[in-house]
Amino acid sequence: MPKTTNAEGRARPANGPRPARRRNRDQTITDILDAAEALLDRKGPDGFGLAELGREAGVSFGLIHHYFGGKSGLLRAVLQRTLRAMGKEVQRIQEGGHFWDPDAPAVRVVFDTFASKPGFARLMGWGLLTGLLTAEEVSKDSEADRAALDAMIETMREGMPKATRLDAAVLTTLLMSAVLGFNLLRPLLVETRGWTGRSDDIIREQLVRAMGALSRPRGRTT
């Protein structure tokens, strides 16, 4: 079996578990979530178990249960981490006054978040179909981020003449639906249509234009 070396220079199997090491809570959780994202990208949400995840992350099966209470809790945590990171980046754009820049940076953030994490769209779709994501869970998980989401919707509304908060919320929903649907379809396009990264770029630019045309924010020509 081929060997690789770890940070201390000791050899270990290339495909073997990571070596045991002292951990703190935050680093352990990060390692588990990172390993879960890697498995999601390769196998999808129902393609691996917690024992395999433990080997990938270099932690015990029991430790995963301790922090997440099982696979459902783990998968919700993966979703929450990515959504919050995406939300913080959109909020940063909003606070910098660039939300309605001509290149629509917020739209790009949403698109690129999904594009960089192939397993994320699969997990969202799977979660909706299997009941992992319920109205109760989404409401509970998003409570801490509600102020940021409300601020984003208000920023969108302020840039849309005569628009209401409902109009802005609908536009947000259209954006998320378009990006989610495309990323669920993308693997099929790659296999059957020779889809490439360049094709992704074209879709991204078309989406930017479409969102701009729908919103028609002040200060921009259509």
C-alpha positions in Angstrom: 0.0 0.0 0.0 1.4 3.5 -0.9 2.5 5.6 2.0 2.3 9.3 2.7 3.8 11.3 5.5 2.0 13.3 8.1 2.9 16.7 9.6 5.4 15.1 11.9 7.0 13.2 9.0 5.8 9.7 10.0 4.6 7.4 7.2 0.9 6.4 7.1 -1.2 4.6 4.5 -2.4 7.0 1.8 -6.0 5.9 2.2 -5.9 5.1 5.8 -7.4 7.1 8.7 -5.8 10.2 9.9 -3.4 9.8 12.9 -4.8 10.4 16.3 -3.9 13.8 17.8 -4.9 16.1 20.6 -8.0 18.0 19.7 -10.0 20.9 21.0 -13.8 21.0 20.5 -13.9 23.6 17.7 -11.2 21.9 15.7 -12.8 18.5 16.1 -16.1 19.8 14.9 -14.4 21.5 11.9 -12.6 18.3 11.0 -15.8 16.3 11.1 -17.7 18.8 9.0 -14.9 19.1 6.5 -14.7 15.4 6.1 -18.5 15.2 5.8 -18.4 17.8 3.0 -15.8 15.8 1.1 -17.8 12.6 1.4 -21.0 14.4 0.3 -19.1 15.6 -2.8 -18.0 12.1 -3.7 -20.9 10.0 -2.5 -24.0 12.1 -1.7 -25.9 12.2 1.6 -27.0 8.6 1.7 -23.7 7.2 0.3 -21.7 7.0 3.5 -22.1 6.1 7.2 -20.8 7.6 10.4 -18.1 4.9 10.7 -16.7 5.9 7.3 -16.9 9.5 8.3 -15.0 8.8 11.5 -12.2 7.2 9.5 -12.1 10.1 7.1 -12.0 12.7 9.9 -9.7 10.7 12.2 -12.2 10.6 15.1 -14.2 7.9 16.8 -17.8 7.0 15.8 -18.9 7.9 19.3 -17.4 11.4 19.1 -19.6 12.2 16.1 -22.6 11.1 18.0 -21.5 13.2 21.0 -21.3 16.4 18.9 -24.1 15.9 16.4 -26.5 13.2 17.9 -26.4 11.1 14.8 -26.3 11.5 11.0 -29.4 13.7 10.7 -27.9 16.2 13.1 -24.6 16.1 11.3 -26.1 16.7 7.9 -28.1 19.7 9.3 -24.9 21.1 10.7 -23.2 20.8 7.3 -26.1 22.7 5.7 -26.2 25.3 8.4 -22.4 26.0 8.2 -22.5 26.6 4.5 -25.7 28.7 4.5 -24.3 30.9 7.3 -21.0 31.4 5.5 -22.8 32.4 2.4 -25.1 34.7 4.4 -22.1 36.4 6.0 -20.5 37.1 2.7 -23.7 38.5 1.3 -24.1 40.7 4.4 -20.5 41.9 4.0 -21.3 43.0 0.4 -24.5 44.7 1.6 -22.7 46.6 4.4 -20.1 47.8 1.9 -22.8 49.3 -0.3 -22.0 47.0 -3.2 -25.2 44.9 -3.2 -26.5 46.5 -6.4 -23.1 46.9 -8.2 -23.5 46.2 -12.0 -21.7 42.8 -11.6 -24.3 41.7 -8.9 -21.7 40.3 -6.4 -24.4 38.9 -4.2 -25.7 36.7 -7.0 -22.2 35.5 -7.7 -21.7 34.6 -4.1 -24.8 32.4 -4.1 -23.9 30.8 -7.4 -20.2 30.2 -6.5 -21.1 28.8 -3.1 -23.1 26.0 -4.7 -20.6 25.5 -7.5 -17.7 25.1 -5.1 -19.5 22.5 -3.0 -21.0 19.8 -5.3 -22.5 17.9 -2.5 -24.3 20.9 -1.0 -27.1 21.1 -3.6 -27.6 17.3 -3.4 -27.9 17.6 0.4 -30.4 20.4 0.2 -32.5 18.5 -2.4 -32.2 15.2 -0.5 -33.1 17.0 2.8 -36.2 18.5 1.4 -37.4 15.2 -0.1 -36.7 13.0 2.9 -37.9 15.4 5.6 -34.5 16.2 7.0 -35.3 19.9 6.3 -38.7 20.7 7.8 -40.3 24.1 8.4 -39.7 23.7 12.1 -36.0 22.8 11.6 -35.4 25.7 9.2 -37.2 28.1 11.5 -35.1 27.0 14.4 -31.8 26.9 12.6 -32.3 30.3 11.0 -33.5 32.2 14.0 -30.0 33.5 14.8 -29.6 34.7 11.2 -33.0 36.3 10.8 -31.8 39.8 11.3 -29.2 39.4 8.6 -31.7 37.9 6.2 -34.2 40.7 6.9 -31.5 43.3 6.3 -30.6 41.6 3.0 -34.3 41.6 1.8 -34.7 45.2 2.9 -31.5 46.2 0.9 -33.0 44.4 -2.1 -36.3 46.2 -1.7 -34.7 49.6 -1.4 -33.0 49.1 -4.7 -36.3 48.2 -6.5 -38.6 51.1 -7.3 -42.1 50.7 -5.9 -41.2 47.2 -4.7 -42.5 45.6 -1.5 -40.6 43.3 0.9 -42.6 40.5 -0.7 -41.2 41.4 -4.1 -37.7 41.2 -2.7 -38.4 37.9 -0.9 -39.7 36.5 -4.2 -36.6 37.6 -6.0 -34.4 35.9 -3.4 -36.5 32.7 -3.8 -36.1 32.8 -7.5 -32.4 33.1 -7.2 -32.0 30.2 -4.7 -34.4 28.0 -6.8 -32.5 28.7 -10.0 -29.1 27.9 -8.5 -30.3 24.8 -6.6 -32.0 23.4 -9.7 -29.0 24.0 -11.9 -26.6 22.3 -9.6 -28.8 19.3 -9.2 -29.0 19.0 -13.0 -25.3 19.8 -13.6 -23.9 16.2 -13.2 -26.3 15.0 -15.9 -25.2 17.9 -18.2 -21.6 16.9 -17.7 -22.2 13.3 -18.6 -24.6 13.9 -21.6 -23.8 17.4 -23.0 -20.1 17.8 -22.3 -20.7 20.6 -19.8 -17.6 22.4 -18.7 -16.4 25.2 -16.4 -16.9 27.6 -19.3 -20.5 26.6 -19.5 -20.8 27.4 -15.8 -19.4 30.9 -16.5 -22.1 31.5 -19.1 -24.9 30.4 -16.8 -23.5 32.6 -14.0 -23.5 35.7 -16.3 -27.0 35.0 -17.6 -28.2 34.7 -14.1 -26.6 38.0 -13.1 -28.3 39.7 -16.0 -31.7 38.0 -15.3 -31.6 39.1 -11.7 -30.7 42.6 -12.6 -33.5 42.8 -15.2 -36.1 41.5 -12.7 -35.1 43.8 -10.0 -34.4 47.0 -12.0 -32.6 48.8 -9.2 -32.3 52.5 -9.1 -29.3 54.0 -10.8 -29.0 51.3 -13.4 -30.2 51.2 -17.0 -32.1 48.2 -18.4 
